Structures are given as structure tokens and as C-alpha cells.
Amino acid sequence: MITALGVAELKLLLRNRTAAALALLMPLAAGLYFALAVGGDDNGWTMIVVLQLLFSLGFTVYVTVTTSLTARRQDLYLKRLRTGAASDVVVLTGILLPVVVLGLAQALVLLGVSVAAGAPMPTNPGLLALALVGGAALSCAAGVCTSGLTGTAELAQITTAPFFFALVVGGLMGLGGGDDPRVLLVPGSGLGLLTQAAWGGPTDAVGLALLATAGWTAVAVALSVRFFRWDPRT
């Protein structure tokens, strides 16, 4: 049932040119620009990989989840799904799964582009995997929450802006945030720190980075439970 819902959601996403451009073309274009036009030394490549990761998760996962759930809610698609045999968890999982898979796939493709353009391979791939999974979970939960505060799919371009920019700024702050734990109070900073550690950076604050990412994800889940709506907003 989850697979059927996921396939249907993917078809709906690709039919909407605006949503498809935001979910697919924008992150790929930005990521390719960072890798091919900017370049850099080993430390510069770490920043570029962080930006690619944040744009993939920010646009493809966070913004698309917000837009898709808002659109499906307003056209009563979510309400109709709830009248069937699928539980609420199955419905949400089926809708969110293809978006998360797309985001992770894009991040991996852009990582391959960076390596082909001269970036070194990560010395600790496990930390990179934790950054990808944690970032996808955070972005997905934040998207569910933001959809509850968004009246129409068109307004999602406005309502998603604050968290998206906080995610990007936090990720960049996390690159040098190992010496100041207060940096980890910004969403996304843990992702930057984990990515830096994956490329041979200091690992002293990895535990705090994981805790910060899990904490922000838990906050986003709690807010999703509070604000998410199945019925159209009036």
C-alpha cells in the first residue's frame, strides 16, 4: 500500500512542472554550479559538499514536502485517503517516501559530481551517512509542520523561506562550530559539523552534532503533531 501511494505521489509530483522544477532542477543546478564553477581545496570542497547536501534536503525534501502536503490537503486528496483502509501513518509514509528518496539520491549524485571534479573521498563515510539520514528526517518533519501553517501550495514559497535559510546558514556555521557548542542551537549546524568530520575534520563534537540533529528533529515532529491538518484551511 505504501509503494502504491508512493508511486502515485511521484506521478503527481512530476506532472506539476513548478513542483518538479523545485524538487529536481533547482538543487541539481545549484549543486552543479557549486562543484564545477566554484571548486576549491580540500577545505573548500567540504563547504561545497555541505551546500549540496543542504540544497538537496532543503529544496527536494523540505520545500517539496510542504508544497505537496498542502496541495493534497487543499484538494481533499488527504481526506479521501483517510476514508480507505490505509492508516494515517501509511498515508503520510506513502506520500513522503518518494520525496525523501529523491532528496537522498540527488545528494549522492551531486557528491559523485564533486568527487569527479576533484573533491577528495570522505575519510569517514559513516558520518556522512548519518548526516544524510539525519538531515532527511529533520527536513521531512519540518515540512510536515510547515504544511500545517501554509494555506495554499503557492504560499509555500513564502512559509518555507525562514527554515530553509536557517538550515543553510546553520549548516555553514557548523563547519567551524566545533569550538562553540552554542552554534549547534541553530538547525542544520549538526549536519555541517558531521559532514566536516566525515572529510577528516575534528570529531570531538560529533556526539553533540548528532544530539543537536536528533533534538531538532524531535522538535519538528512535536510541532508537526501540533500543527499538521488533514482538512483544508479556510
C-alpha beads as a LAMMPS data file, in Angstrom:
LAMMPS data file: protein, C-alpha beads

234 atoms
233 bonds

1 atom types
1 bond types

-500.0 500.0 xlo xhi
-500.0 500.0 ylo yhi
-500.0 500.0 zlo zhi

Masses

1 110.0

Atoms # bond

1 1 1 0.000 0.000 0.000
2 1 1 2.871 2.356 0.826
3 1 1 4.512 1.552 -2.513
4 1 1 1.284 2.248 -4.416
5 1 1 0.823 5.579 -2.637
6 1 1 4.463 6.460 -3.277
7 1 1 4.223 5.753 -6.996
8 1 1 1.021 7.791 -7.251
9 1 1 2.614 10.697 -5.388
10 1 1 5.676 10.605 -7.620
11 1 1 3.473 10.790 -10.725
12 1 1 1.555 13.744 -9.266
13 1 1 4.804 15.489 -8.424
14 1 1 6.269 15.078 -11.901
15 1 1 3.059 16.301 -13.557
16 1 1 3.335 19.618 -11.690
17 1 1 6.070 21.472 -13.568
18 1 1 6.649 24.054 -10.847
19 1 1 6.939 21.452 -8.090
20 1 1 9.110 19.232 -10.273
21 1 1 11.453 22.136 -11.047
22 1 1 11.827 22.978 -7.351
23 1 1 12.312 19.343 -6.382
24 1 1 14.628 18.259 -9.200
25 1 1 16.139 21.033 -11.298
26 1 1 16.869 23.694 -8.679
27 1 1 19.005 21.546 -6.331
28 1 1 20.827 19.886 -9.228
29 1 1 21.570 23.213 -10.901
30 1 1 22.805 24.769 -7.650
31 1 1 24.851 21.693 -6.766
32 1 1 26.467 21.514 -10.201
33 1 1 27.324 25.208 -10.010
34 1 1 28.971 24.781 -6.614
35 1 1 31.020 21.817 -7.838
36 1 1 32.036 22.981 -11.311
37 1 1 32.196 26.773 -11.060
38 1 1 33.461 27.267 -7.519
39 1 1 35.759 24.334 -6.777
40 1 1 38.434 24.728 -4.106
41 1 1 40.995 22.988 -1.935
42 1 1 40.134 20.174 0.476
43 1 1 38.544 22.562 2.991
44 1 1 36.717 24.395 0.205
45 1 1 35.334 21.118 -1.114
46 1 1 33.909 20.356 2.325
47 1 1 31.908 23.591 2.239
48 1 1 30.713 22.822 -1.287
49 1 1 29.545 19.324 -0.275
50 1 1 27.699 20.811 2.710
51 1 1 25.926 23.285 0.417
52 1 1 24.993 20.490 -1.991
53 1 1 23.622 18.437 0.887
54 1 1 21.628 21.346 2.312
55 1 1 20.163 22.374 -1.043
56 1 1 19.146 18.790 -1.835
57 1 1 17.467 18.332 1.537
58 1 1 16.140 21.889 1.690
59 1 1 14.564 22.091 -1.752
60 1 1 13.851 18.480 -2.651
61 1 1 12.718 17.290 0.773
62 1 1 11.629 20.238 2.934
63 1 1 10.057 22.554 0.339
64 1 1 8.522 19.714 -1.680
65 1 1 7.039 18.003 1.375
66 1 1 5.461 21.303 2.431
67 1 1 4.107 22.036 -1.044
68 1 1 2.846 18.502 -1.722
69 1 1 1.057 18.039 1.592
70 1 1 -0.528 21.478 1.337
71 1 1 -1.751 20.832 -2.209
72 1 1 -3.054 17.340 -1.374
73 1 1 -4.863 18.698 1.674
74 1 1 -6.497 21.588 -0.155
75 1 1 -7.831 19.392 -2.977
76 1 1 -9.215 16.890 -0.383
77 1 1 -6.836 14.136 -1.542
78 1 1 -5.598 13.528 2.008
79 1 1 -9.137 13.393 3.348
80 1 1 -10.157 10.849 0.715
81 1 1 -7.167 8.650 1.536
82 1 1 -8.176 8.580 5.196
83 1 1 -11.536 7.064 4.293
84 1 1 -9.833 3.965 2.871
85 1 1 -8.114 1.054 4.547
86 1 1 -4.768 2.845 4.974
87 1 1 -3.896 4.231 8.379
88 1 1 -2.709 7.814 8.876
89 1 1 0.892 6.614 9.206
90 1 1 0.684 4.626 5.974
91 1 1 -0.829 7.589 4.103
92 1 1 1.873 10.001 5.244
93 1 1 4.656 7.471 4.653
94 1 1 3.453 6.766 1.122
95 1 1 3.341 10.482 0.276
96 1 1 6.650 11.398 1.908
97 1 1 8.763 8.390 0.908
98 1 1 9.368 9.257 -2.785
99 1 1 10.339 12.821 -1.869
100 1 1 12.868 11.617 0.706
101 1 1 14.305 9.069 -1.734
102 1 1 14.649 11.774 -4.403
103 1 1 16.453 14.065 -1.969
104 1 1 18.921 11.400 -0.880
105 1 1 19.512 10.297 -4.478
106 1 1 20.230 13.876 -5.539
107 1 1 22.683 14.359 -2.678
108 1 1 24.561 11.213 -3.711
109 1 1 24.613 12.235 -7.385
110 1 1 25.983 15.675 -6.520
111 1 1 28.579 14.092 -4.254
112 1 1 29.697 11.981 -7.200
113 1 1 29.932 15.119 -9.356
114 1 1 32.124 16.803 -6.733
115 1 1 34.421 13.786 -6.499
116 1 1 34.696 13.691 -10.285
117 1 1 35.522 17.419 -10.261
118 1 1 38.373 16.931 -7.808
119 1 1 36.931 16.626 -4.317
120 1 1 38.580 14.021 -2.057
121 1 1 36.650 10.985 -0.913
122 1 1 35.298 11.117 2.653
123 1 1 37.588 9.512 5.196
124 1 1 34.623 8.520 7.382
125 1 1 31.627 7.632 5.170
126 1 1 29.614 6.546 8.208
127 1 1 29.416 10.121 9.482
128 1 1 28.307 11.282 6.037
129 1 1 25.548 8.644 6.076
130 1 1 24.420 9.898 9.500
131 1 1 24.335 13.460 8.162
132 1 1 22.224 12.373 5.179
133 1 1 19.743 10.346 7.228
134 1 1 19.511 12.925 9.994
135 1 1 19.102 15.782 7.546
136 1 1 16.400 13.946 5.614
137 1 1 14.481 13.193 8.820
138 1 1 14.745 16.802 10.014
139 1 1 13.724 18.261 6.650
140 1 1 10.805 15.856 6.293
141 1 1 9.445 16.541 9.789
142 1 1 9.858 20.286 9.320
143 1 1 7.986 20.079 6.008
144 1 1 5.037 18.305 7.636
145 1 1 4.930 21.004 10.308
146 1 1 5.160 23.893 7.839
147 1 1 2.396 22.423 5.670
148 1 1 0.014 22.820 8.596
149 1 1 0.804 26.533 8.685
150 1 1 0.506 27.027 4.915
151 1 1 -2.840 27.937 3.425
152 1 1 -2.144 27.143 -0.237
153 1 1 0.615 25.470 -2.240
154 1 1 1.550 28.858 -3.718
155 1 1 2.174 30.292 -0.249
156 1 1 4.665 27.512 0.469
157 1 1 7.322 29.560 -1.328
158 1 1 6.961 32.121 1.482
159 1 1 6.306 29.951 4.524
160 1 1 9.283 27.674 3.806
161 1 1 11.794 30.512 3.439
162 1 1 12.650 31.074 7.150
163 1 1 13.506 27.457 7.965
164 1 1 15.243 26.879 4.631
165 1 1 17.607 29.805 5.165
166 1 1 18.122 28.802 8.798
167 1 1 19.063 25.310 7.589
168 1 1 21.620 26.647 5.103
169 1 1 23.099 29.230 7.493
170 1 1 23.224 26.679 10.300
171 1 1 24.997 24.155 8.088
172 1 1 27.680 26.684 7.162
173 1 1 28.060 27.752 10.789
174 1 1 28.521 24.108 11.745
175 1 1 31.646 23.875 9.593
176 1 1 33.561 25.824 12.216
177 1 1 31.310 25.212 15.176
178 1 1 33.249 22.509 16.964
179 1 1 34.801 25.045 19.353
180 1 1 31.500 26.701 20.290
181 1 1 28.667 24.293 21.188
182 1 1 26.156 27.169 21.062
183 1 1 26.360 27.016 17.256
184 1 1 24.544 23.669 17.440
185 1 1 21.436 25.503 18.649
186 1 1 20.856 26.519 15.010
187 1 1 19.060 23.915 12.842
188 1 1 21.361 22.367 10.270
189 1 1 24.564 23.128 12.168
190 1 1 24.891 19.487 13.187
191 1 1 24.775 18.475 9.512
192 1 1 27.650 20.810 8.682
193 1 1 29.746 19.541 11.571
194 1 1 29.086 15.884 10.714
195 1 1 29.978 16.466 7.070
196 1 1 33.198 18.230 8.020
197 1 1 34.108 15.344 10.341
198 1 1 33.389 12.890 7.515
199 1 1 36.090 14.621 5.451
200 1 1 38.760 14.342 8.102
201 1 1 37.732 17.271 10.293
202 1 1 37.709 17.228 14.098
203 1 1 35.444 14.592 15.624
204 1 1 35.339 15.895 19.200
205 1 1 31.857 17.395 18.784
206 1 1 30.314 14.586 16.693
207 1 1 28.227 13.404 19.645
208 1 1 26.858 16.909 20.199
209 1 1 26.142 17.238 16.470
210 1 1 24.128 14.010 16.485
211 1 1 22.302 15.139 19.625
212 1 1 21.504 18.530 18.085
213 1 1 20.199 16.957 14.870
214 1 1 18.071 14.462 16.804
215 1 1 16.819 17.244 19.074
216 1 1 15.753 19.479 16.201
217 1 1 14.078 16.509 14.525
218 1 1 12.172 15.721 17.735
219 1 1 11.064 19.355 17.977
220 1 1 9.892 19.292 14.358
221 1 1 7.955 16.055 14.955
222 1 1 6.284 17.507 18.056
223 1 1 5.308 20.655 16.145
224 1 1 4.032 18.504 13.272
225 1 1 1.698 16.687 15.650
226 1 1 0.501 20.059 16.900
227 1 1 0.034 21.927 13.609
228 1 1 -0.496 19.349 10.839
229 1 1 -4.022 19.331 9.420
230 1 1 -5.894 16.809 7.292
231 1 1 -8.741 19.137 6.372
232 1 1 -8.423 22.203 4.128
233 1 1 -7.662 25.508 5.785
234 1 1 -10.425 28.078 5.492

Bonds

1 1 1 2
2 1 2 3
3 1 3 4
4 1 4 5
5 1 5 6
6 1 6 7
7 1 7 8
8 1 8 9
9 1 9 10
10 1 10 11
11 1 11 12
12 1 12 13
13 1 13 14
14 1 14 15
15 1 15 16
16 1 16 17
17 1 17 18
18 1 18 19
19 1 19 20
20 1 20 21
21 1 21 22
22 1 22 23
23 1 23 24
24 1 24 25
25 1 25 26
26 1 26 27
27 1 27 28
28 1 28 29
29 1 29 30
30 1 30 31
31 1 31 32
32 1 32 33
33 1 33 34
34 1 34 35
35 1 35 36
36 1 36 37
37 1 37 38
38 1 38 39
39 1 39 40
40 1 40 41
41 1 41 42
42 1 42 43
43 1 43 44
44 1 44 45
45 1 45 46
46 1 46 47
47 1 47 48
48 1 48 49
49 1 49 50
50 1 50 51
51 1 51 52
52 1 52 53
53 1 53 54
54 1 54 55
55 1 55 56
56 1 56 57
57 1 57 58
58 1 58 59
59 1 59 60
60 1 60 61
61 1 61 62
62 1 62 63
63 1 63 64
64 1 64 65
65 1 65 66
66 1 66 67
67 1 67 68
68 1 68 69
69 1 69 70
70 1 70 71
71 1 71 72
72 1 72 73
73 1 73 74
74 1 74 75
75 1 75 76
76 1 76 77
77 1 77 78
78 1 78 79
79 1 79 80
80 1 80 81
81 1 81 82
82 1 82 83
83 1 83 84
84 1 84 85
85 1 85 86
86 1 86 87
87 1 87 88
88 1 88 89
89 1 89 90
90 1 90 91
91 1 91 92
92 1 92 93
93 1 93 94
94 1 94 95
95 1 95 96
96 1 96 97
97 1 97 98
98 1 98 99
99 1 99 100
100 1 100 101
101 1 101 102
102 1 102 103
103 1 103 104
104 1 104 105
105 1 105 106
106 1 106 107
107 1 107 108
108 1 108 109
109 1 109 110
110 1 110 111
111 1 111 112
112 1 112 113
113 1 113 114
114 1 114 115
115 1 115 116
116 1 116 117
117 1 117 118
118 1 118 119
119 1 119 120
120 1 120 121
121 1 121 122
122 1 122 123
123 1 123 124
124 1 124 125
125 1 125 126
126 1 126 127
127 1 127 128
128 1 128 129
129 1 129 130
130 1 130 131
131 1 131 132
132 1 132 133
133 1 133 134
134 1 134 135
135 1 135 136
136 1 136 137
137 1 137 138
138 1 138 139
139 1 139 140
140 1 140 141
141 1 141 142
142 1 142 143
143 1 143 144
144 1 144 145
145 1 145 146
146 1 146 147
147 1 147 148
148 1 148 149
149 1 149 150
150 1 150 151
151 1 151 152
152 1 152 153
153 1 153 154
154 1 154 155
155 1 155 156
156 1 156 157
157 1 157 158
158 1 158 159
159 1 159 160
160 1 160 161
161 1 161 162
162 1 162 163
163 1 163 164
164 1 164 165
165 1 165 166
166 1 166 167
167 1 167 168
168 1 168 169
169 1 169 170
170 1 170 171
171 1 171 172
172 1 172 173
173 1 173 174
174 1 174 175
175 1 175 176
176 1 176 177
177 1 177 178
178 1 178 179
179 1 179 180
180 1 180 181
181 1 181 182
182 1 182 183
183 1 183 184
184 1 184 185
185 1 185 186
186 1 186 187
187 1 187 188
188 1 188 189
189 1 189 190
190 1 190 191
191 1 191 192
192 1 192 193
193 1 193 194
194 1 194 195
195 1 195 196
196 1 196 197
197 1 197 198
198 1 198 199
199 1 199 200
200 1 200 201
201 1 201 202
202 1 202 203
203 1 203 204
204 1 204 205
205 1 205 206
206 1 206 207
207 1 207 208
208 1 208 209
209 1 209 210
210 1 210 211
211 1 211 212
212 1 212 213
213 1 213 214
214 1 214 215
215 1 215 216
216 1 216 217
217 1 217 218
218 1 218 219
219 1 219 220
220 1 220 221
221 1 221 222
222 1 222 223
223 1 223 224
224 1 224 225
225 1 225 226
226 1 226 227
227 1 227 228
228 1 228 229
229 1 229 230
230 1 230 231
231 1 231 232
232 1 232 233
233 1 233 234
